Amino acid sequence: MAGGKWMGWWGHLGAPKQRGIVTYVLSPYEQRAFAGAAHQAVFNTFRRVTGQAFYIAVPLGGAYALYSWGKENHHYRLSKAGHAAYGGGDH
C-alpha cells in the first residue's frame, strides 16, 4: 500500500485496460529458428571467401615468392660459388 491506498499488483497500477494492442504468439513447435541455416552458411561462406580470395591470395603469393627467393639466395651465398661471386671473406 502506498499512502493507504491499494495500487494493484505489480504492473497493474489501477489504470484502465489497454485497448487496441494486438499480440501474436507462435507455438514453440511451429518455430524453425535454424531452418536452412546450414545450407545458407555454406553457400554464404563460399560466396564471401571467393569475393575476398584475390585480396588474400596475391599478398600471400608475393610473400611466399619473396621467402623462397631469400632462402635460395641465402643457401647460394653460403656455398663455395656464392663466396666466390660475392667476395665472402677468408676465415
Residue frames as a rotation matrix with the C-alpha (Angstrom) as fourth column:
MET 1
0.577 0.816 0.000 0.00
0.816 -0.577 0.000 0.00
0.000 0.000 -1.000 0.00
ALA 2
-0.615 -0.729 0.299 1.20
0.733 -0.669 -0.125 3.40
0.291 0.142 0.946 -0.86
GLY 3
-0.910 0.242 0.336 -0.27
-0.309 -0.937 -0.163 6.19
0.275 -0.253 0.928 1.19
GLY 4
-0.627 0.687 0.367 -3.07
-0.261 0.259 -0.930 3.95
-0.734 -0.679 0.017 2.49
LYS 5
0.402 0.781 -0.478 -4.47
-0.763 -0.004 -0.647 3.17
-0.507 0.625 0.594 -0.96
TRP 6
0.123 -0.290 0.949 -4.21
0.262 0.932 0.251 -0.17
-0.957 0.218 0.190 -2.78
MET 7
-0.022 -0.227 -0.974 -2.50
-0.771 -0.616 0.161 0.38
-0.637 0.754 -0.162 -6.15
GLY 8
0.860 0.367 -0.355 -2.83
-0.510 0.644 -0.570 -3.14
0.020 0.671 0.741 -7.55
TRP 9
0.682 -0.614 0.397 -0.39
0.406 0.769 0.494 -5.90
-0.609 -0.176 0.774 -8.26
TRP 10
-0.257 -0.903 -0.344 2.97
0.063 -0.371 0.927 -5.27
-0.964 0.217 0.152 -9.96
GLY 11
-0.954 -0.177 0.243 2.35
0.255 -0.047 0.966 -3.79
-0.160 0.983 0.090 -13.40
HIS 12
-0.195 0.948 0.250 -1.37
0.685 -0.051 0.727 -3.23
0.702 0.313 -0.639 -12.80
LEU 13
-0.877 -0.295 -0.378 -1.46
0.480 -0.573 -0.665 0.05
-0.021 -0.765 0.644 -11.02
GLY 14
-0.275 0.875 -0.398 -5.18
0.506 -0.221 -0.834 0.69
-0.818 -0.431 -0.382 -11.36
ALA 15
-0.667 0.031 -0.744 -5.16
-0.544 -0.702 0.459 2.17
-0.509 0.711 0.485 -14.86
PRO 16
0.485 0.874 -0.012 -7.90
-0.618 0.333 -0.712 1.22
-0.619 0.353 0.702 -17.31
LYS 17
0.250 -0.351 0.902 -7.23
0.419 0.879 0.226 -1.78
-0.873 0.322 0.368 -19.54
GLN 18
-0.583 -0.524 -0.621 -5.26
-0.390 -0.489 0.780 -1.08
-0.713 0.697 0.081 -22.69
ARG 19
0.503 0.748 0.433 -7.20
0.164 0.410 -0.897 -1.36
-0.848 0.523 0.084 -25.92
GLY 20
0.933 -0.040 -0.358 -6.07
-0.354 -0.288 -0.890 -1.79
-0.068 0.957 -0.283 -29.49
ILE 21
-0.117 -0.990 0.084 -2.88
-0.952 0.136 0.275 -3.71
-0.283 -0.048 -0.958 -28.68
VAL 22
0.872 0.363 -0.329 -2.52
-0.464 0.825 -0.321 -6.86
0.155 0.433 0.888 -30.74
THR 23
-0.107 -0.902 0.418 -0.06
-0.858 0.296 0.419 -9.56
-0.502 -0.314 -0.806 -29.77
TYR 24
0.621 0.205 -0.757 0.87
-0.633 0.700 -0.330 -12.62
0.462 0.684 0.564 -31.78
VAL 25
0.075 -0.557 0.827 2.22
-0.768 0.498 0.404 -15.85
-0.637 -0.665 -0.390 -30.37
LEU 26
0.279 -0.090 -0.956 3.80
-0.754 0.596 -0.277 -18.67
0.595 0.798 0.098 -32.33
SER 27
0.963 0.133 0.233 3.91
-0.249 0.762 0.598 -22.11
-0.098 -0.634 0.767 -30.81
PRO 28
0.113 -0.985 0.132 7.42
-0.778 -0.005 0.629 -23.34
-0.619 -0.174 -0.766 -30.00
TYR 29
-0.055 -0.087 0.995 6.62
0.275 0.956 0.099 -26.44
-0.960 0.279 -0.028 -32.04
GLU 30
0.781 0.391 0.486 6.00
0.571 -0.134 -0.810 -24.31
-0.252 0.911 -0.328 -35.13
GLN 31
0.729 -0.580 -0.363 9.15
-0.561 -0.811 0.168 -22.23
-0.392 0.081 -0.916 -34.87
ARG 32
0.729 -0.610 0.309 12.07
0.683 0.675 -0.278 -23.20
-0.039 0.414 0.909 -37.06
ALA 33
0.782 -0.412 -0.468 14.79
-0.145 -0.850 0.506 -20.87
-0.606 -0.328 -0.724 -35.88
PHE 34
-0.241 -0.967 -0.082 17.55
-0.434 0.031 0.900 -22.61
-0.868 0.252 -0.428 -37.82
ALA 35
0.596 0.521 0.611 15.58
0.320 0.543 -0.776 -23.58
-0.736 0.659 0.157 -40.91
GLY 36
0.851 -0.273 0.449 18.08
0.453 -0.052 -0.890 -23.66
0.266 0.961 0.080 -43.77
ALA 37
0.842 -0.537 -0.041 20.86
-0.419 -0.702 0.576 -22.20
-0.339 -0.468 -0.817 -41.63
ALA 38
0.126 -0.841 0.526 23.44
0.144 0.540 0.829 -24.85
-0.982 -0.029 0.189 -42.58
HIS 39
0.285 0.045 0.957 22.65
0.936 0.201 -0.288 -24.52
-0.206 0.978 0.015 -46.29
GLN 40
0.930 0.102 0.353 22.83
0.197 -0.950 -0.243 -20.74
0.311 0.296 -0.903 -46.18
ALA 41
0.698 -0.716 0.002 26.01
-0.320 -0.310 0.895 -20.79
-0.640 -0.626 -0.445 -44.08
VAL 42
0.086 -0.692 0.716 27.84
0.583 0.618 0.527 -22.99
-0.808 0.372 0.457 -46.57
PHE 43
0.233 0.044 0.971 26.93
0.959 -0.173 -0.223 -21.00
0.158 0.984 -0.083 -49.66
ASN 44
0.978 0.091 0.188 27.22
0.060 -0.984 0.166 -17.60
0.201 -0.151 -0.968 -48.00
THR 45
0.529 -0.848 0.031 30.68
-0.099 -0.025 0.995 -18.50
-0.843 -0.529 -0.097 -46.67
PHE 46
0.001 -0.503 0.864 31.74
0.849 0.457 0.265 -19.73
-0.528 0.733 0.428 -50.12
ARG 47
0.603 0.307 0.736 30.50
0.701 -0.644 -0.305 -16.51
0.380 0.700 -0.604 -51.74
ARG 48
0.977 -0.214 0.022 32.28
-0.196 -0.843 0.501 -14.30
-0.089 -0.494 -0.865 -49.22
VAL 49
0.320 -0.910 0.264 35.56
0.151 0.324 0.934 -16.24
-0.935 -0.259 0.241 -49.35
THR 50
0.033 -0.300 0.953 35.67
0.973 0.229 0.038 -16.23
-0.230 0.926 0.299 -53.14
GLY 51
0.826 0.318 0.465 34.93
0.431 -0.888 -0.158 -12.50
0.363 0.331 -0.871 -53.09
GLN 52
0.840 -0.526 0.130 37.97
-0.489 -0.632 0.601 -11.86
-0.234 -0.569 -0.789 -50.88
ALA 53
0.731 -0.560 0.390 40.30
0.510 0.828 0.233 -14.53
-0.454 0.028 0.891 -52.31
PHE 54
0.531 -0.544 0.650 42.10
0.564 -0.346 -0.750 -12.10
0.633 0.765 0.123 -54.63
TYR 55
0.584 -0.264 0.768 42.91
-0.502 -0.860 0.086 -9.74
0.638 -0.436 -0.635 -51.75
ILE 56
0.707 -0.325 0.628 44.37
-0.494 0.408 0.768 -12.61
-0.506 -0.853 0.128 -49.71
ALA 57
0.774 -0.357 0.523 46.00
0.500 0.852 -0.158 -14.82
-0.389 0.383 0.838 -52.37
VAL 58
0.708 -0.519 0.479 48.05
0.248 -0.453 -0.856 -12.12
0.661 0.725 -0.192 -54.11
PRO 59
0.441 -0.603 0.665 49.87
-0.821 -0.570 0.027 -10.84
0.363 -0.558 -0.746 -50.99
LEU 60
0.601 -0.224 0.768 50.38
-0.403 0.744 0.532 -14.39
-0.691 -0.629 0.357 -49.69
GLY 61
0.843 -0.302 0.444 51.76
0.533 0.577 -0.619 -15.47
-0.069 0.759 0.648 -53.08
GLY 62
0.603 -0.634 0.484 54.11
-0.166 -0.694 -0.701 -12.49
0.780 0.342 -0.524 -53.12
ALA 63
0.466 -0.415 0.782 55.25
-0.882 -0.141 0.450 -13.18
-0.077 -0.899 -0.431 -49.57
TYR 64
0.738 -0.186 0.649 55.91
0.046 0.973 0.226 -16.84
-0.673 -0.136 0.727 -50.39
ALA 65
0.803 -0.461 0.378 57.86
0.457 0.068 -0.887 -15.90
0.383 0.885 0.265 -53.53
LEU 66
0.484 -0.622 0.615 59.98
-0.588 -0.752 -0.299 -13.44
0.648 -0.217 -0.730 -51.53
TYR 67
0.553 -0.224 0.802 60.57
-0.700 0.398 0.593 -16.03
-0.452 -0.890 0.063 -48.79
SER 68
0.804 -0.238 0.545 61.60
0.368 0.919 -0.140 -18.78
-0.468 0.313 0.826 -51.20
TRP 69
0.708 -0.587 0.393 63.89
0.179 -0.389 -0.904 -16.39
0.683 0.710 -0.170 -53.12
GLY 70
0.450 -0.534 0.716 65.54
-0.819 -0.566 0.093 -15.27
0.356 -0.628 -0.692 -49.88
LYS 71
0.645 -0.184 0.742 66.04
-0.389 0.757 0.525 -18.80
-0.658 -0.627 0.416 -48.67
GLU 72
0.824 -0.337 0.456 67.55
0.562 0.585 -0.584 -19.90
-0.070 0.738 0.671 -52.01
ASN 73
0.612 -0.604 0.511 69.80
-0.131 -0.714 -0.687 -16.81
0.780 0.354 -0.517 -52.12
HIS 74
0.555 -0.382 0.739 70.96
-0.825 -0.142 0.547 -17.48
-0.104 -0.913 -0.394 -48.57
HIS 75
0.709 -0.281 0.647 71.95
0.121 0.952 0.281 -21.05
-0.695 -0.121 0.709 -49.42
TYR 76
0.773 -0.439 0.457 73.75
0.514 0.011 -0.858 -19.84
0.372 0.898 0.234 -52.55
ARG 77
0.563 -0.571 0.598 75.72
-0.511 -0.809 -0.292 -17.23
0.650 -0.141 -0.747 -50.63
LEU 78
0.546 -0.361 0.756 76.83
-0.678 0.340 0.652 -19.88
-0.492 -0.868 -0.059 -48.13
SER 79
0.882 -0.209 0.422 78.11
0.367 0.867 -0.338 -22.10
-0.295 0.453 0.841 -50.94
LYS 80
-0.096 -0.995 0.004 81.60
0.644 -0.059 0.763 -22.03
-0.759 0.076 0.647 -52.43
ALA 81
-0.330 0.032 0.944 80.29
0.893 -0.313 0.322 -20.41
0.306 0.949 0.075 -55.63
GLY 82
0.722 0.666 0.188 78.44
0.543 -0.713 0.443 -17.75
0.429 -0.217 -0.877 -53.62
HIS 83
0.584 -0.601 -0.546 81.54
0.404 -0.368 0.837 -16.89
-0.704 -0.709 0.028 -51.64
ALA 84
-0.449 -0.781 0.435 83.47
0.764 -0.083 0.639 -16.50
-0.463 0.619 0.634 -54.89
ALA 85
-0.096 0.496 0.863 80.73
0.830 -0.438 0.344 -14.40
0.549 0.750 -0.369 -56.51
TYR 86
0.765 0.538 0.354 80.06
0.256 -0.758 0.600 -12.10
0.591 -0.368 -0.718 -53.57
GLY 87
-0.057 -0.910 0.411 83.52
-0.228 -0.389 -0.893 -11.96
0.972 -0.144 -0.185 -52.11
GLY 88
0.928 0.359 -0.097 82.99
-0.019 0.306 0.952 -13.94
0.371 -0.882 0.291 -48.95
GLY 89
0.412 -0.816 0.406 85.90
-0.894 -0.448 0.008 -13.37
0.175 -0.366 -0.914 -46.60
ASP 90
0.063 -0.497 -0.865 88.57
-0.051 0.864 -0.500 -15.98
0.997 0.075 0.029 -45.94
HIS 91
0.654 0.250 0.714 88.02
-0.702 -0.153 0.696 -17.19
0.283 -0.956 0.075 -42.46
